[in-house]
């Protein structure tokens, strides 16, 4: 789905336990390069490459992957993307999630050692294997809160911990587009807060949203649920206000 010139929301479909789920990485590009924000579930490189090509860009334009955070459905295809590019793709993430992405620490939410034997036994074999051997990749560059990346007229990095320690949002200044990762979700155009079941610290996650209030936002891209563009900034204000009153 085209958001504006140089910004496309990709839609990656998966069947999980007989149900269809859709994940929404974001592709940014300018005259210099293309940048992918998050990579989908492991084992579906063809889904990602086909989605990139559907925008009219060649896979070879992809020069950088930015990870909003460490979760399996965000880092999943990263090693395959790097291999496919013959190592030309650089990886960026926050330093607090870096050791999990690189494999020096187990992923917080899918560490097999923390899971019950009953839960692991209930998983399909391929899913269980991912808990024991998640994808890992070197992070070439750590990016920090307030940093401005030199893409698409400037992309501001916003550290929004809570969902994970190193969770990031990205704000494309020229287009007034917020790439929210899992800090927010969208349900049929309605903005929702982070999912409690998968968020490590809900209080911190909501406090992190305060950092977004000073931004001029026309569109919010949520990894789960897609685009929120109808009064997006007002919805964000209302969401934060409603949580503060609970």
Secondary structure, DSSP 4 states (H G I P E B T S, - for coil): -EEETTEEE--EEEEETTEEEEE--EEEE-SS-EEEE---STT-HHHHHHHHHHTT--GGGEEEEE-S---HHHHTTHHHHHHHTTT--EEEE-HHHHHHHHTSS--SSS-GGGS-HHHHHHS-HHHHHHHHS------SEE--TT-EESSTT-EEEEE-TTSSTT-EEEEETTTTEEEEETSSEEETTEEE---GGG-S-HHHHHHHHGGGTTS--SEEEETTTEEE-SSHHHHHHHHHHHHHT-
